[in-house]
Amino acid sequence: MEDLHEIVAEFARHAAAQTEAIMRGDPKTGNKHAKQSLAAFKRLRAHGDVGRDALATLFDHPSMDVRTAAAALLLRYRTAEAKAVLEEAAKGKGLIPFEAQEALKRWEEGTWSLDPA
């Protein structure tokens, strides 16, 4: 069985690396990291709610981009907690607050579909 903690750590590493790459103007590398973080999420999701619960531990991660990435993916499963993380992140300015605002907007519109039931 895969170590869920290692997959969560992998997700966090790639989510942070994606933001770093985008901020330095390297979208190609950013996209590679985005694919890797989504692959880690799919591996977690394959474990059902146990995998989702493992990802939810990132809601307290010191990096806002990691917290926001996890919260955006877990809106359906952990709605109240994920919304709280995204609402806090959305208060600022810049890329991560914009992403948080967009995730919340899609959720409210009913078009969010990152982790369908």
Secondary structure, 3 states (H helix, E strand, C coil): CCCHHHHHHHHHHHHHHHHHHHHCCCHHHHHHHHHHHHHHHHHHHCCCHHHHHHHHHHHHCCCHHHHHHHHHHCCCCCHHHHHHHHHHHCCCCCHHHHHHHHHHHHHHHCCCCCCCC
